């Protein structure tokens, strides 16, 4: 069975979330180097990479309240500006991967997902599937999507990756893992220590200590992230939350060597 790893490059990691429209280029460079190493060490591994919006699209999404839809012309324009901000960061990231010789292809979620009152209504991931079959690395991102009830909304990278994990799990062709690479060491408990494992059994004890993002983040922060990952862990998919600031941490987690962070699994 082929292995598929879905990697989320967190917005707080690849951008400075306290400085609007500011990328952390040195961090992006070391992450790209690690992906190059991963592909060199395991060329048969299938990768899907998603990036968070960070200090790019979260700014405009907050300004126009895009997650709650649009009706007037100003909100419609705001919806389009959020999409452009998301594209701008993804373009910057894609360029870095391509300069390193990695065959990434940017695939906007707005072309694949339709929602109804913020809930998934329709999806078509055939272009991602075809990209993997062609030996490419799909590069997706948090984006706006059209919504049949409220006009449009915001779909987080976490939600997109969770849907993709379920989609490919149901095909039965892949052993799937999901790795969230952030600007934090993992999930913290009330003592400020990293929780090594989260399961359905201990989540109720940990949930009160999961905060929202300290910076502008319209998609729910850590609490929402953990809930998304717990849902897909019920399929037998291991989900990691790790620190992307540690050199080599991403490569270690993908290649299966011991990794510092939080493992989320069903049991």
For each residue, the residues with C-beta under 8 A, 3 or more apart:
1: 173 174 175
2: 44 46 173 174 175
3: 42 44 45 46 174 175 176 177
4: 45 46 47 48 132 168 174 175 176 177
5: 45 46 47 48 176 177 178 179 254
6: 47 48 49 50 161 164 165 176 177 178 179
7: 35 47 48 49 50 178 179 181 250 254
8: 50 51 52 157 158 161 178 179 180 181
9: 13 14 31 49 50 51 52 93 181 244
10: 13 14 52 54 180 181 182 183 244
11: 14 15 17 51 52 53 54 55 56 58 142 157 217
12: 15 17 52 54 182 183 184 213 215
13: 9 10 24 27 31 52 54 181 182 183 244 245
14: 9 10 11 23 24 27 28 31 51 52 54 89 93
15: 11 12 22 23 24 54 55 56 89
16: 19 22 23 24 54 55
17: 11 12 54 55 58 213 215 216 217
18: 55 215
19: 16 22 55
20: 55 56 59
21: 55 56 59 85 88
22: 15 16 19 55
23: 14 15 16 28 54 89 92
24: 13 14 15 16 27 28
25: 28 29
26: 29 30
27: 13 14 24 30 31 244 245
28: 14 23 24 25 31 32 92 93 96
29: 25 26 32 33 96
30: 26 27 33 34 247
31: 9 13 14 27 28 34 35 181 244 250
32: 28 29 35 36 96 97 100 102
33: 29 30 36 37 100
34: 30 31 37 38 248 250 251
35: 7 31 32 38 39 47 49 97 100 102 137 250 251
36: 32 33 39 40 100 101 102
37: 33 34 40 41 251
38: 34 35 41 42 45 47 250 251 254 255
39: 35 36 42 43 45 47 102
40: 36 37 43
41: 37 38 251 255
42: 3 38 39 45 254 255
43: 39 40
44: 2 3
45: 3 4 5 38 39 42 254
46: 2 3 4 5 132 174
47: 4 5 6 7 35 38 39 137 254
48: 4 5 6 7 128 132 137 138 140 161 164
49: 6 7 9 35 97 104 137 138 139 140
50: 6 7 8 9 139 140 141 142 157 160 161
51: 8 9 11 14 54 89 90 93 139 140 141 142 157
52: 8 9 10 11 12 13 14 141 142 156 157
53: 11 56 57 58 61 85 86 89 141 142 157 219
54: 10 11 12 13 14 15 16 17 23 51 57 58 89
55: 11 15 16 17 18 19 20 21 22 58 59 215 216
56: 11 15 20 21 53 59 85 86 88 89
57: 53 54 60 61 82 83 85 86 89 142 143 154
58: 11 17 53 54 55 61 62 215 216 217 218 219
59: 20 21 55 56 62 63 85 216
60: 57 63 64 66 78 81 82 85
61: 53 57 58 64 65 66 67 82 85 144 154 218
62: 58 59 65 216 218
63: 59 60 78
64: 60 61 70 74 75 77 78 79 81 82
65: 61 62 68 75 78
66: 60 61 69 70 75 78 79 82 144 152 153 154 218
67: 61 118 153 154 218 219
68: 65 150 153
69: 66 75 147 149 150 151 152 153
70: 64 66 75 76 78 79 150 151 152
71: 75 151
72: 75 76
73: 76 77
74: 64 77 78
75: 64 65 66 69 70 71 72 78 79 151
76: 70 72 73 79 80 151
77: 64 73 74 80 81
78: 60 63 64 65 66 70 74 75 81 82
79: 64 66 70 75 76 82 83 144 151 152
80: 76 77 83 84
81: 60 64 77 78 84 85
82: 57 60 61 64 66 78 79 85 86 144 154
83: 57 79 80 86 87 108 110 143 144
84: 80 81 87 88
85: 21 53 56 57 59 60 61 81 82 88 89
86: 53 56 57 82 83 89 90 108 141 142 143 144
87: 83 84 90 91 106 108
88: 21 56 84 85 91 92
89: 14 15 23 51 53 54 56 57 85 86 92 93 141
90: 51 86 87 93 94 106 108 139 141
91: 87 88 94 95 106
92: 23 28 88 89 95 96
93: 9 14 28 51 89 90 96 97 139
94: 90 91 97 98 104 106 139
95: 91 92 98 99
96: 28 29 32 92 93 99 100
97: 32 35 49 93 94 100 102 104 137 139
98: 94 95 101 102 103 104
99: 95 96
100: 32 33 35 36 96 97
101: 36 98
102: 32 35 36 39 97 98 137
103: 98 135 136 137
104: 49 94 97 98 136 137 138 139
105: 131 136 137 138 139
106: 87 90 91 94 139 140 141
107: 111 112 127 128 131 138 139 140
108: 83 86 87 90 111 112 140 141 143
109: 112 113 140 141 142 143 145 155 160
110: 83 113 143 144 145 146
111: 107 108 127
112: 107 108 109 123 124 125 127 128
113: 109 110 120 122 123 145 155 160 163
114: 121 122 123 145 146 147 148
115: 118 119 120 121 145 146 147 148 153 155
116: 119 121 147 148 149
117: 147 149 150
118: 67 115 147 150 153
119: 115 116
120: 113 115 123 163
121: 114 115 116 148
122: 113 114
123: 112 113 114 120 163 167
124: 112 127
125: 112 128 129 163 164 167
126: 129 130
127: 107 111 112 124 130 131
128: 48 107 112 125 131 132 138 140 164
129: 125 126 132 133 168
130: 126 127 133 134
131: 105 107 127 128 134 136 137 138
132: 4 46 48 128 129 135 136 138
133: 129 130
134: 130 131
135: 103 132
136: 103 104 105 131 132
137: 35 47 48 49 97 102 103 104 105 131
138: 48 49 104 105 107 128 131 132
139: 49 50 51 90 93 94 97 104 105 106 107
140: 48 49 50 51 106 107 108 109 128 143 157 160 161 164
141: 50 51 52 53 86 89 90 106 108 109 157 160
142: 11 50 51 52 53 57 86 109 154 155 156 157 160 219
143: 57 83 86 108 109 110 140 154 155 160
144: 61 66 79 82 83 86 110 152 153 154 155
145: 109 110 113 114 115 152 153 154 155
146: 110 114 115 151 152
147: 69 114 115 116 117 118 150 151 152 153
148: 114 115 116 121
149: 69 116 117
150: 68 69 70 117 118 147 153
151: 69 70 71 75 76 79 146 147
152: 66 69 70 79 144 145 146 147
153: 66 67 68 69 115 118 144 145 147 150
154: 57 61 66 67 82 142 143 144 145 218 219
155: 109 113 115 142 143 144 145 159 160
156: 52 142 159 160 219 220 224
157: 8 11 50 51 52 53 140 141 142 160 161
158: 8 161 162 180 219 224 225 228 229
159: 155 156 162 163 219 228
160: 50 109 113 140 141 142 143 155 156 157 163 164
161: 6 8 48 50 140 157 158 164 165 178
162: 158 159 165 166 178 228 229 231 232
163: 113 120 123 125 159 160 166 167
164: 6 48 125 128 140 160 161 167 168
165: 6 161 162 168 169 176 178 232 235 237
166: 162 163 169 170 232 235
167: 123 125 163 164 170 171
168: 4 129 164 165 171 173 174 176
169: 165 166 172 174 176 232 235 236 237
170: 166 167
171: 167 168 174
172: 169
173: 1 2 168
174: 1 2 3 4 46 168 169 171
175: 1 2 3 4
176: 3 4 5 6 165 168 169 237
177: 3 4 5 6 237 238 239 240 254
178: 5 6 7 8 161 162 165 229 232 237 238 239 240
179: 5 6 7 8 239 240 242 250 253 254
180: 8 10 158 225 229 239 240 241 242
181: 7 8 9 10 13 31 242 243 244 249 250
182: 10 12 13 241 242 243 244
183: 10 12 13 243 244 245
184: 12 188 241 243
185: 188 194 242 243 260 261
186: 194 195 196 241 242 243 260 261 262
187: 194 195 198 206 210 222 226 241 262
188: 184 185 192 193 194 195 209
189: 192 193 194 195 206 209
190: 208 209
191:
192: 188 189
193: 188 189
194: 185 186 187 188 189 260 261 262
195: 186 187 188 189 198 206 262
196: 186 262 263
197: 202 262 263 264 265
198: 187 195 202 203 206 226 230 262 263 264 265
199: 202 203 233 264 265 266 267
200: 203 230 234 266 267
201: 267
202: 197 198 199 205 206
203: 198 199 200 206 207 226 230
204: 207
205: 202 208
206: 187 189 195 198 202 203 209 210 226
207: 203 204 210 223 226
208: 190 205
209: 188 189 190 206
210: 187 206 207 221 222 223 226
211: 214 221 222 223
212: 217 220 221 222 223
213: 12 17 216 217 221 222
214: 211
215: 12 17 18 55 58
216: 17 55 58 59 62 213
217: 11 17 58 212 213 220 221
218: 58 61 62 66 67 154
219: 53 58 67 142 154 156 158 159 224
220: 156 212 217 223 224 225
221: 210 211 212 213 217 224 225
222: 187 210 211 212 213 225 226
223: 207 210 211 212 220 226 227
224: 156 158 219 220 221 227 228
225: 158 180 220 221 222 228 229 241
226: 187 198 203 206 207 210 222 223 229 230 241 264
227: 223 224 230 231
228: 158 159 162 224 225 231 232
229: 158 162 178 180 225 226 232 233 239 241 264
230: 198 200 203 226 227 233 234 264 266
231: 162 227 228 234
232: 162 165 166 169 178 228 229 235 237 239
233: 199 229 230 236 237 238 239 264 265 266
234: 200 230 231 266
235: 165 166 169 232 266
236: 169 233 266
237: 165 169 176 177 178 232 233
238: 177 178 233 263 264 265
239: 177 178 179 180 229 232 233 263 264 265
240: 177 178 179 180 253 259 261 262 263 264
241: 180 182 184 186 187 225 226 229 261 262 264
242: 179 180 181 182 185 186 246 249 250 253 259 260 261 262
243: 181 182 183 184 185 186 246 249 260 261
244: 9 10 13 27 31 181 182 183 249 250
245: 13 27 183 249
246: 242 243 249 260
247: 30
248: 34 251 252
249: 181 242 243 244 245 246 252 253 259 260 261
250: 7 31 34 35 38 179 181 242 244 253 254
251: 34 35 37 38 41 248 254 255
252: 248 249 255 257 258 259
253: 179 240 242 249 250 256 257 259 261
254: 5 7 38 42 45 47 177 179 250 251
255: 38 41 42 251 252
256: 253
257: 252 253
258: 252
259: 240 242 249 252 253
260: 185 186 194 242 243 246 249
261: 185 186 194 240 241 242 243 249 253
262: 186 187 194 195 196 197 198 240 241 242
263: 196 197 198 238 239 240
264: 197 198 199 226 229 230 233 238 239 240 241
265: 197 198 199 233 238 239
266: 199 200 230 233 234 235 236
267: 199 200 201
